[in-house]
Amino acid sequence: MPHNSRIVADVEITPLCDAVGPMGPSLRLPFLETFLGAQVDEGEWILHFHSYLLRDAQGRLTLVDTGIGPTSTWAPAPGKLQSELAAVGVAPQDVNTVIFTHLHSDHCGGTVIDGEPVFANARHVVQRAELAELAELGDLGLDPALLHVVDGDEEVSPGVVVRLTPGHTPGHQIVEVCSFTMAGDVLHHPVQLADPTIRYVYDSDPDQAAKARLDLVQRLRAEGRLLGTAHFPEPFQDLA
């Protein structure tokens, strides 16, 4: 079932739990080899795969990330995003906007199933830098007419802003609504929130990712923001 919603500036934010489980064998490493610079071995890393549904006061629906989808070579699959949406009374065709934090398969794998776009009435927002680096949207068969390509920071729906935060991938972006930030894969594990200098082994540009993480965490704490995470056990973190 979906986690409890939070209300921020008249926007209802609902975390959707797509899956829970460890990395597949192809990517699984010991904890201290996954989170470089961590001082304590946390044992096996169990990931929680969260997408987020934003419903504004006018009823507009924004979905942040489409989850794992029906198959995956490395993540616990299949994802259950559609049943999570159904549990809160939302059909895929109801979604107005889809935002990809980035194009790793656990964040966009539920976009096209059996050759058909799942969220056929939605604009799909992605950074140009991400498209330039990866071909996964083309591989998924998403109609280019559904794409909304942005360059850097942009308000993509009333009150919903994306901000470019490269490092984990070249076109990674976070999503913000008023005092809420969905950080995508800038942060992977709570140890990085406690110590943003801890690096993640699969960041594409470790130095750039570390800077993005440090800058973001400093701003989150300074502004007392509500944080939404993709892979923490608890989706919300209150930093006020």
C-alpha positions, 0 to 999 in steps of 0.5 A: 500500500502507498505510504501516508500522504503529506500536504505541502502548500495545498499539494498532496504528496503520496509516496508509492512503493514500487518494490523492496529488495536488494540489488541483483547479483550483477551489481551487489557489492558489500556495503563499504564498497557501495558507499565509499567513505562510510565508517560503519558496515550497515550490512546488506542494503535493502532498497526501497523503490519510491515514486511520488504522486503530486496532486495539486488543488486543481486536481492536476496529477504529476508522477515523479518516476515510473518505477521498475516496470515488469522486468529488471535484470538487477532490481526486485521485479516486477514493480507494482506502481500501477497497483499503488496508483490504483490504491489511491484512485488514480488510473494511468490515463489520469496522470497529466505530467511524468517527471523522470529524475533520470533514466536508470531503469528503476526510475523509468522502467514503467513508462512503456509496457508491451510497446504501449505508453502507460501514461499516454495522456502525460507530458514526460519531462526529462533533461536534455543532458540526460537524453544526450547521454542515454538512449533508454527512452528510445529503447522504451518506444516512447512517442517523442510527442510525449516528451517535454525536454528541459535545459536546467531549472524549469517550472514544468507545471504550476508550482512544480519545479525541476532543478538540474543536479548532475553527477549520478547521471549527466542529466539527473534532476530533482523535483520541488514543490514549495518546501518539498524536495524529491531528491531522486538519486542524489541521495541513496542511503541515510548514511549520505544524509548524515554525511554527504561526503560519502560517495556511491560507487555507481555515480557516473561522475563521483566528484560532480555527484558529491558536490551536488549532494553536499550542496543539496543537503546544506540547502535542505537543512538551511531551508528546513525542507521536507525531503522525499527519497527514492531508496530510503526505507522511509520516504519522507525526512523532515529537516526543519 
